[in-house]
């Protein structure tokens, strides 16, 4: 997993790269304008590239950056040159996609949540806990997969809800940035939308007109 972002106004020319969820106690190591962030067991959480304009001069805008394999290769070369391990892996796959709810069961420790088995690609099904009242088996839905960055900046990581593993989020239209969409309930998509297809706010907004 690789999530990269920039905030030129606050931190000019700094690329922030995350590979794992943040932790409270961090260890930082700086070498040659690169800061490695790790946990206390020495597992890499991410890197800050403090002079990324020297490595990737085309990164000039704010927000989440979708790095190509070639760009990630440049970052890995810089990591190795600085004495770190070049362990970044490019991720160009979409993270807001069409999902299909194959199974939907009552959560064992909740009176309103459900545990779903949701297909997010032709060859991939994940378990997602959903609290929406209108979730049901057989629906096509919007899924924010692990690694998604939501419009408000929230990152979707693997986790647990009331003791049950959840690897993604089934979304309402408003949660992916559709202005004026209903605040409650997940968005149910047409049956002919292909599982794994990228979902954009504009495409969903067109459905709601």
N, C-alpha and C positions, 0 to 999 in steps of 0.2 A: 504494500500500500504506500502511496506517495501523494501527499497533499502539499501543494506549494502555493504561497501567496506573497503579495507585496503591498506595502502601504507607503507610497512615495512621499506623502505629505509628512508622516510621522517618522519614518525610517528610510530616508533616501538610499537607494541602491542596495537595500538588504532584501535578500530572498529568504523567506522562512519556509523550511521544509519539515514536514511532520511524517513520521513513519509508524508511530504508535501513539496511543492516548497519553495525554499529559499526566504527570504524577506530581504529588506534593513535594517530595524530596528529590531534587535533581542534582546531577553532577555536570559541570560544564568544563570543557577543555578547549582552549583556543590555540590554533596553529595557522599561521599564514592567512589571516583574515577569514578563517572558517572556525565557527564555534560548534563543537559537537555537544549535544545534550543527551545525557543518558540517565538511567535510574541507578539505584544503589547496587544492583546486580550487574551493572555495566552493559545493560541492553540499550541499544540506541533508540532514542525517542525522536530525534530529528537533528537538523543542522541549521545554522544561520550562516548564510554566505554574505559577508559584510561588504564586499565590493563586487557584487554580481555583475555590474555593468562592464567589468573587465573580462568576465567570462561569457556572458550572454547579453550583449549590448542591445538586442532587440526587445528585451523585456522592459517596457517603458510604461506600462499601465498598472493601475491599482486592481486589487482583488485577487481572486483565485487564478492561478496560472496552470494551464494544461501543457505540461512539458512533453516534447516529443522525445523519442528514443535518442535522437542525435543530441538534443540538449542535455538529457540526463547523462549521456556518455561524457559530455564535457564536464559536468559536475563531478562525475566519478573520477575523471582524470585529475581534477583539482584536489579531490579528497586524497587520492593516492600520493600526489606530489607533496601534500602537506603532512603525510604520515598517518593518515586515517585509512580505513578500509573503504574501497569504492563499492558500497553495498546498496546503492539506490537502484530501484527498478521502475522503469517508466510505466505509467498507467494512463492510457488514452481511452479507456472504455467509458461509456456514459454511465452515470450513477443515478440518474432519475429515469426509470424505465417502466414499461408495462409489465405487470405481474399477473399471474393467474392463481387464485386461491383454490388449491387442490383439496385442502382439508381445513376445517374450522371447528375447533373444540373449545369447550368451556375451560377457562383457566382454573387450575385446582385450588388457587388461593385468592380468588377475586370474584366478586359478584357481578362484574361488568366487563372484564377483560376476556379475550379469546386468544387461543394459541393456534396459529395457522401454519400450514405447510404451503408456502407460496413459491411457485415457479417463477424465476426471474430471467431465465435463459432456456433455450431448448434442452440444455444438458445440466441445468443447475436449479435445485430447489432448496430453499432455506426456511428456517423456522423464524417466524416473526410474531411477537405478541402485539395485539391491537386492542385498544380500548374503545373504538368507535361502535356505537350502537347498531349501525347499519352494515357491519361486516358480515359476510356470508360466504359459504362454499360456492364455488362456481363463478365468482365474479372476476372480471378483469379490473385491475386497480393500478394506481400509481405507487411505485415502490422507490423509496430512497435507499439504495443499497449501502453496505458498509463502505465508507470512504467518501460518501456524498457530503458536500458542503451546501447547506440550505441557504436561502436568500438572506436570512438574518445573521448568518455566520455560524450557526450550529453545525457541528460535525457529527455524522452518524458513525458511531463505533459499535463493535459487538458489546453486548451487555446482558444484564438480567433485569426482568421486571417481575417483582414479587417472587423471586427465586426460580424463574423460568428463563432459559436462554432466549435471546432475541437478537437476530442478526439482520437488522434493517428496520425501516419504518414504512408502514402503509399510510399514504398521505391524503389529506384533504387538498382541494385545489388551491386554497389560500396558502397552504404551507409551502407550495412551490412558486408562489409569487403571483397568483392570479388575483388581481384587484377586484373587489366586489363579490368574490365567490362566497358561498355559505361558510360560516365559521364552524359549524358542527358537521360531523359525519365525514367519512372518507369519500373520495370521488370515484364513482363507478364508471368505468370506461365502456365504450361499445364492444360487443363481442368480436368484431372483426379486426380489432387492433392486435398486432402481432406481439407475442411475448418477447421481451428483451429489447423491443424498439425504444429508442430514446423518446422521452416525453418532455415537451417544452411548455412553458406557461402560455405562449401564444396559441398553441394547438388546443390546449384545454379551454382557454378563453373562447375560442371559436365554437366549441361544443356548447358552451353555456349561453350563447347569444340566442 
